[in-house]
């Protein structure tokens, strides 16, 4: 039976198992991602020394997100060369290199923490629009670089493929920072002491949920109507319908999140202030307890969480 199955024609897109990563480029990309991660670590350690350890927890949560990559690669038709430098996760015959795991940490974990801090410090809607656009661009730069280095390949019939990487997936990725920052802002009273550790399981869960909620049209299109000659969906139109639906859903969620962030800030008694600088977002000492409801029903910012601008 096993031999018969092995000899049967493929029913789903076949990954390029023979792909080989150039060792020099794989090493270079690993060094690039390691450099970003070390810079992120230095920043959160600096904050931790001053008493704010939450950034470290976000960074660890981002590392744990790397375990999701094999699941998503099956759905989104992404194959990493098996001979990449420092393969770190090996699940379902998918070989995930160290640079991916580090990328999850500094890209998702760190950006989510920055958004969380920006909400608390009173940044307005324009900041979050720019943050989404910057996240999309940064994701594109990283993914296109790795694809052009020949380290991995998006296979099958991919919509919106730009220089070897699919733009539809950037639109999903860029929503994670806004979603996570907003969710943890709503849970800010829980982020005290050991309670900060809830970030570690929730952060990967949010990313998995977003890929399911926003990516299902594309995932469905990529893995349906298989044509062996194309190694993917036989209808390019259907693939682009799925990709377009994912982009629309992602942009719609980003708009909804930015709107709700502003409402949540006002309910918490946070003064949305355009004069808050990026330096303050990155370095101001903040805490928890914003928007504590008093018996009289009023809300006000707790003095304990006002930024210390240094």
Helices and strands as residue ranges (DSSP letters): H 2-7, H 23-49, H 54-65, G 66-68, H 69-76, E 78-80, E 87-91, E 94-97, H 98-103, I 104-109, H 110-121, H 125-148, E 152-154, E 161-162, E 165-166, H 167-186, G 188-190, G 193-197, H 198-222, E 226-227, E 232-233, H 236-267, H 278-283, E 292-293, E 299-300, G 303-305
